[in-house]
Amino acid sequence: IRMLRVVSIRSRLVALSLFLVSALIISNLLLIQQNRLQSAVIERQARDIGVIVTANNAVATFGNLKYWLTDLTVSQLPLSRQKADSERQVFEAHLNELGTLVPSAVAGLDAQLRQLVDDSLSAADAYARDDRLVGNAMIARGRAHILAVDSRLSTLVSKLHEGAQRATTDALERSLLGIQLAVFGVGGVVLVSIVFTFLVVRSVVSPLRGLVGVIDEMTAGDIQVDIPSGSRDEIGAMERVLRLFRDSVVEREAADAALVASERNFTAIIDNMPATVFLRDLEGHFLVVNQYYADFYGVERDSITGKTVHDLFYDALATESHDHDRRVIDSGNVVEQEVLIQHPSGESSTLWSIKFPLFDNNGHMVSLGGVEIDITDRKRAERLLNEATTATAQAERRLAAAVENMSEAIVVYDENDCLVLCNTRFREFYGYSDDDVKPGVSYHDLSRLDVERNLIISDERAQYLQLRDEHRSRLEGALDVQLRDGRWLQIRERQTAENYIVSIQADVTERKAAEIELLEAKEEAELANQAKSQFLANMSHEI
């Protein structure tokens, strides 16, 4: 039997026919008269066998066509459509062949076939448009045509088998006369014929029975049932088709499970977002909202679906939301805006509303999504920051005015000894221009500029830079510096917590002049005392 399954069923049936014909030819040599009568029966049997083969091929091809039409409806792949068209052409060829042999048995099947294909294509188009109602209706109509065609083909095959069986029985009865004349010869031929026929029939029926059992188990829900494999005949092709169908079902179940998991993850994500998330159709009816949306607006989540903003919110908010929707729908773009919400408790919230269009595979807008972020705290913080910034700016202006109007020179350096700011008095003390004291100029560059411009008297210029650096390193006490024009400046510098250096420089020329006058008067008094002491000493000596 395994050797027989290497060849096709048609080849087996043809081989069986040839064998039987050969047996009849041998019998004809023994009994010419019986062979003449039997030849007509054999011819009829051969024709019936051909019709049976064609009918079985039509059944197998129709099974393939059903599979590809179903796959086209589900997956909508171009390959599925090509396969369906190919199987349809083969099936039509079988119908045409059967129409020449048994026209009454296949009458009307071509119309059923066309209607089945049209309904399947209509279902695929409907599913592509996401119109499941029409798609399901077309599938139901197609199923009715499938049942009708299967019934007609099953009836045809049964009748053909019955006719072939009757023809075989008739041939055997007629052969009894020949067997009586040549018991051993014809008997041996008949015995071999019966055995060969049994093997051929069993080679077809046994795997078919196993295939039917597999189909029954799959129908009962056991998708992982073991499907036989290895044969190269038509039944092997059916087994391969069934295996592909089983794999497609497994893949579809895996895809469905992945889709369910994806939807569950999506729901978990949007429900844990600290923002309202919603989806509405183009007429404004809610399709999906997250839990935050229901909690924020104080409504039941399950009661929102199918309602509009006019059903849930007060007129002003509903109108504003509807206008926002229209701008998104009309433009086809994302539209963002700030929305003020008045709660029934009297409190208000500020939301940043982001709405966007959603499109289908054909680029048609089908719905509208939105995310609303509560920015009430941020707006409050912005308001407080603006107030603080305004107050700080006012304080800075007051401080700047106070610094600018001080009689002392004020100059501030950063941690890198670069100038940050200075007042007008500082520029006047040293004769600096605005370019000389631009923010960022180095303290050392200004000191060298003082020396280069001969601002310091000649006998102190060499020590000026050293004295300034030493005073800068100590940051304590005061440093008195005499300028070439005779003015004296007293420099006091302190370091802030931010490592900035604040230098306060005062004009102490008058105080220095007073100190000099006092020193000169003291020296004159000391000289007078010395002269007096010398005079008294001389007088005492003379006396």
Secondary structure by P-SEA (a helix, b strand, c coil): ccccccccaaaaaaaaaaaaaaaaaaaaaacaaaaaaaaaaaaaaaaaaaaaaaaaaaaaaaaaaaaaaaaaaacccaaaaaaaaaaaaaaaaaaaaaaacccccccaaaaaaaaaaaaaaaaaaaaaacaaaaaaaaaaaaaaaaaaaaaaaaaaaaaaaaaaaaaaaaaaaaaaaaaaacaaaaaaaaaaaaaaaaaaaaacaaaaaaaaaaaaaaaacccccccccccccaaaaaaaaaaaaaaaaaaaaaaaaaaaaaaaaaaaaaaaccccccccccccccccccaaaaaaacccccccccccccccccaaaaaaaaaaaaaaaaacbbbbbbbbbbccccbbbbbbcccccccccccccccccbbbbbaaaaaaaaaaaaaaaaaaaaaaaaaaaaaaaccbbbbbbccccccccccaaaaaaaccccccccccccaaaaaaaaaaacccccccccaaaaaaaaaaaaccbbbbbbccccbbbbbbbbbccccbbbbbbbbaaaaaaaaaaaaaaaaaaaaaaaaaaaaaaaaaaac
